[in-house]
Every structure is written in C-alpha cells, then in structure tokens.
Amino acid sequence: MRVEYKDNKLAKLCTDEREMQKKRPDLKKKLRLRIKALESSETLGDLPDDDPGGAWHELKGGRAGTWAGELSGNWRLLVEPRPNSLSAVDVTVVDIEDYH
C-alpha cells in the first residue's frame, strides 16, 4: 500500500528512529512493525494476514471509516483507507491514540 501521513510531525514520528526513541520509546518496536506492515501489504484486506499481531480492525460509530492497529494495551495506530474498502491500496496515518 501507499502510506501517507496527516502531517509532517506524525510522519517524522512514524518513520524516524530517533524521533520514535525520543517521543515514544514505549511504542517504538510495535510502531515500526505496524508501519512496515502497512507499507508491505498490497491492500487493506491483506493486513490481518500480513500483520496478525496488529489486530487490525475497522472502527465504528463516530470513527467509522478509520482502521486501528494495536501498538500496546490501549494505544492504537489509526489509519484512513482510500477508498474505504478492503481493496484500498492507499492509507493515511491520522493519529496514534489511546481512545479506550
């Protein structure tokens, strides 16, 4: 898939090892794994098989259209696929959030 980021700050956090270590050392390993899975999967529908540890799932309600991948007990990597279907080949990383 092609991976884009909501803004430069989030892109740097998700792609720069130093930034990960400085800002989110607790999530660094899993964040790196989730980003690599996004980059190597062909479609959104491939993620559950390509990255089973990510527990990728579609959100509901006010967050419909957003998918989440697990980073820790409560923290999730949030992405918005384009188009919003399992065949999506483009995603935008929109946040790292504890929404629980």
MIDOSE-1310 file (N, C-alpha, C; in nm, 2 decimals, decimal comma, always signed):
residues 100
mrve	+0,08/-0,12/+0,00/+0,00/+0,00/+0,00/+0,09/+0,12/+0,00; +0,03/+0,23/-0,05/+0,10/+0,36/-0,04/+0,05/+0,42/+0,09; +0,15/+0,46/+0,17/+0,12/+0,52/+0,31/+0,15/+0,67/+0,31; +0,06/+0,75/+0,35/+0,08/+0,89/+0,36/+0,05/+0,93/+0,51
ykdn	+0,08/+1,05/+0,55/+0,06/+1,09/+0,69/-0,02/+1,22/+0,69; -0,10/+1,23/+0,80/-0,18/+1,35/+0,82/-0,10/+1,48/+0,81; +0,02/+1,48/+0,88/+0,11/+1,59/+0,88/+0,25/+1,55/+0,89; +0,34/+1,65/+0,88/+0,48/+1,62/+0,88/+0,53/+1,57/+1,02
klak	+0,47/+1,62/+1,13/+0,50/+1,58/+1,26/+0,48/+1,43/+1,28; +0,36/+1,38/+1,24/+0,32/+1,24/+1,25/+0,41/+1,16/+1,16; +0,44/+1,21/+1,04/+0,53/+1,13/+0,95/+0,67/+1,11/+1,01; +0,72/+1,21/+1,07/+0,85/+1,20/+1,14/+0,85/+1,11/+1,25
lctd	+0,74/+1,11/+1,33/+0,73/+1,02/+1,45/+0,73/+0,87/+1,40; +0,66/+0,85/+1,29/+0,64/+0,71/+1,24/+0,75/+0,66/+1,15; +0,84/+0,74/+1,11/+0,94/+0,70/+1,01/+1,08/+0,73/+1,06; +1,10/+0,81/+1,16/+1,24/+0,85/+1,20/+1,27/+0,77/+1,33
erem	+1,37/+0,69/+1,33/+1,40/+0,61/+1,45/+1,43/+0,69/+1,57; +1,51/+0,80/+1,55/+1,54/+0,89/+1,66/+1,42/+0,95/+1,72; +1,33/+1,00/+1,64/+1,21/+1,06/+1,68/+1,12/+0,96/+1,76; +1,11/+0,84/+1,72/+1,04/+0,74/+1,79/+1,10/+0,72/+1,93
qkkr	+1,23/+0,70/+1,93/+1,30/+0,68/+2,06/+1,29/+0,80/+2,15; +1,29/+0,92/+2,10/+1,28/+1,04/+2,18/+1,14/+1,06/+2,24; +1,04/+1,04/+2,15/+0,90/+1,08/+2,18/+0,82/+0,96/+2,23; +0,83/+0,84/+2,18/+0,75/+0,73/+2,22/+0,83/+0,60/+2,23
pdlk	+0,93/+0,59/+2,31/+1,01/+0,47/+2,32/+0,93/+0,35/+2,37; +0,82/+0,37/+2,44/+0,73/+0,26/+2,48/+0,66/+0,20/+2,36; +0,64/+0,27/+2,25/+0,57/+0,22/+2,14/+0,66/+0,19/+2,02; +0,79/+0,22/+2,03/+0,88/+0,22/+1,91/+0,88/+0,09/+1,84
kklr	+0,89/-0,03/+1,90/+0,90/-0,15/+1,83/+0,77/-0,19/+1,76; +0,66/-0,17/+1,82/+0,53/-0,21/+1,76/+0,50/-0,10/+1,65; +0,53/+0,02/+1,67/+0,50/+0,13/+1,57/+0,58/+0,09/+1,44; +0,70/+0,06/+1,46/+0,78/+0,02/+1,34/+0,72/-0,10/+1,27
lrik	+0,68/-0,20/+1,35/+0,61/-0,32/+1,29/+0,48/-0,28/+1,21; +0,40/-0,20/+1,27/+0,27/-0,16/+1,21/+0,30/-0,08/+1,08; +0,39/+0,01/+1,08/+0,42/+0,09/+0,96/+0,48/+0,00/+0,85; +0,57/-0,09/+0,88/+0,62/-0,18/+0,78/+0,51/-0,27/+0,72
ales	+0,42/-0,31/+0,81/+0,31/-0,40/+0,76/+0,22/-0,32/+0,66; +0,20/-0,19/+0,69/+0,12/-0,11/+0,60/+0,19/-0,09/+0,47; +0,32/-0,07/+0,47/+0,40/-0,05/+0,35/+0,41/-0,18/+0,27; +0,41/-0,29/+0,33/+0,43/-0,42/+0,26/+0,31/-0,49/+0,21
setl	+0,19/-0,45/+0,27/+0,07/-0,51/+0,23/+0,02/-0,45/+0,10; -0,04/-0,54/+0,02/-0,09/-0,49/-0,11/-0,22/-0,41/-0,09; -0,31/-0,46/+0,00/-0,44/-0,39/+0,02/-0,47/-0,39/+0,17; -0,57/-0,32/+0,21/-0,61/-0,31/+0,35/-0,66/-0,45/+0,39
gdlp	-0,73/-0,52/+0,31/-0,78/-0,65/+0,34/-0,67/-0,75/+0,37; -0,55/-0,73/+0,32/-0,43/-0,82/+0,35/-0,37/-0,80/+0,49; -0,40/-0,69/+0,55/-0,34/-0,66/+0,68/-0,36/-0,77/+0,79; -0,48/-0,81/+0,81/-0,49/-0,91/+0,92/-0,41/-1,04/+0,90
dddp	-0,38/-1,08/+0,77/-0,30/-1,19/+0,75/-0,15/-1,16/+0,75; -0,12/-1,04/+0,69/+0,02/-0,99/+0,68/+0,08/-0,95/+0,82; -0,01/-0,90/+0,91/+0,03/-0,85/+1,04/-0,07/-0,89/+1,14; -0,07/-1,02/+1,17/-0,17/-1,07/+1,27/-0,16/-1,01/+1,41
ggaw	-0,03/-0,98/+1,45/-0,01/-0,91/+1,58/-0,07/-0,77/+1,59; -0,10/-0,71/+1,48/-0,16/-0,58/+1,48/-0,30/-0,57/+1,52; -0,37/-0,69/+1,51/-0,51/-0,69/+1,55/-0,59/-0,58/+1,48; -0,56/-0,56/+1,35/-0,62/-0,46/+1,27/-0,78/-0,48/+1,26
helk	-0,85/-0,37/+1,28/-0,99/-0,37/+1,28/-1,05/-0,24/+1,24; -1,17/-0,24/+1,18/-1,24/-0,12/+1,15/-1,31/-0,06/+1,27; -1,31/+0,07/+1,29/-1,38/+0,13/+1,40/-1,52/+0,16/+1,36; -1,60/+0,18/+1,46/-1,75/+0,20/+1,43/-1,79/+0,34/+1,49
ggra	-1,92/+0,37/+1,47/-1,98/+0,49/+1,52/-1,92/+0,62/+1,46; -1,88/+0,71/+1,55/-1,82/+0,84/+1,50/-1,68/+0,82/+1,44; -1,62/+0,70/+1,45/-1,49/+0,68/+1,39/-1,50/+0,58/+1,27; -1,62/+0,56/+1,22/-1,64/+0,48/+1,10/-1,56/+0,53/+0,99
gtwa	-1,50/+0,44/+0,91/-1,41/+0,48/+0,80/-1,26/+0,48/+0,85; -1,23/+0,46/+0,97/-1,10/+0,46/+1,03/-1,07/+0,32/+1,07; -0,94/+0,27/+1,05/-0,90/+0,14/+1,10/-0,79/+0,16/+1,20; -0,78/+0,07/+1,29/-0,68/+0,08/+1,40/-0,60/-0,05/+1,41
gels	-0,47/-0,03/+1,44/-0,37/-0,14/+1,46/-0,32/-0,12/+1,60; -0,30/-0,23/+1,67/-0,26/-0,23/+1,81/-0,11/-0,20/+1,82; -0,08/-0,10/+1,91/+0,05/-0,07/+1,95/+0,09/-0,11/+2,09; -0,01/-0,11/+2,18/+0,01/-0,16/+2,32/-0,13/-0,19/+2,37
gnwr	-0,14/-0,21/+2,50/-0,27/-0,24/+2,56/-0,38/-0,14/+2,52; -0,36/-0,01/+2,52/-0,46/+0,08/+2,49/-0,43/+0,16/+2,36; -0,30/+0,18/+2,33/-0,26/+0,26/+2,22/-0,28/+0,20/+2,08; -0,33/+0,28/+1,99/-0,36/+0,23/+1,85/-0,30/+0,33/+1,75
llve	-0,26/+0,27/+1,63/-0,22/+0,35/+1,52/-0,35/+0,36/+1,43; -0,39/+0,48/+1,40/-0,52/+0,50/+1,33/-0,49/+0,54/+1,19; -0,56/+0,47/+1,09/-0,54/+0,50/+0,95/-0,67/+0,51/+0,88; -0,68/+0,59/+0,78/-0,80/+0,61/+0,70/-0,76/+0,56/+0,56
prpn	-0,83/+0,45/+0,51/-0,81/+0,39/+0,38/-0,88/+0,47/+0,27; -0,82/+0,47/+0,15/-0,89/+0,53/+0,04/-0,89/+0,43/-0,08; -1,00/+0,39/-0,13/-1,13/+0,41/-0,08/-1,16/+0,33/+0,05; -1,26/+0,36/+0,12/-1,29/+0,29/+0,24/-1,35/+0,15/+0,21
slsa	-1,26/+0,06/+0,18/-1,29/-0,08/+0,15/-1,17/-0,16/+0,17; -1,19/-0,29/+0,18/-1,08/-0,39/+0,20/-0,99/-0,39/+0,08; -1,03/-0,34/-0,04/-0,94/-0,33/-0,15/-0,86/-0,20/-0,16; -0,87/-0,12/-0,06/-0,79/+0,01/-0,06/-0,64/-0,02/-0,07
vdvt	-0,58/+0,06/-0,15/-0,43/+0,05/-0,17/-0,36/+0,17/-0,12; -0,43/+0,27/-0,07/-0,38/+0,39/-0,02/-0,43/+0,41/+0,12; -0,35/+0,45/+0,22/-0,39/+0,48/+0,35/-0,32/+0,61/+0,40; -0,39/+0,68/+0,49/-0,33/+0,80/+0,55/-0,33/+0,77/+0,70
vvdi	-0,21/+0,77/+0,76/-0,20/+0,76/+0,90/-0,24/+0,89/+0,96; -0,35/+0,88/+1,05/-0,41/+1,00/+1,10/-0,37/+1,03/+1,25; -0,34/+0,93/+1,33/-0,31/+0,95/+1,47/-0,25/+0,83/+1,54; -0,19/+0,85/+1,65/-0,15/+0,75/+1,75/-0,23/+0,79/+1,87
edyh	-0,32/+0,70/+1,92/-0,41/+0,75/+2,02/-0,45/+0,64/+2,12; -0,48/+0,68/+2,24/-0,54/+0,59/+2,34/-0,68/+0,63/+2,35; -0,77/+0,57/+2,28/-0,91/+0,61/+2,28/-1,00/+0,52/+2,37; -0,93/+0,43/+2,45/-1,01/+0,35/+2,53/-1,05/+0,42/+2,66
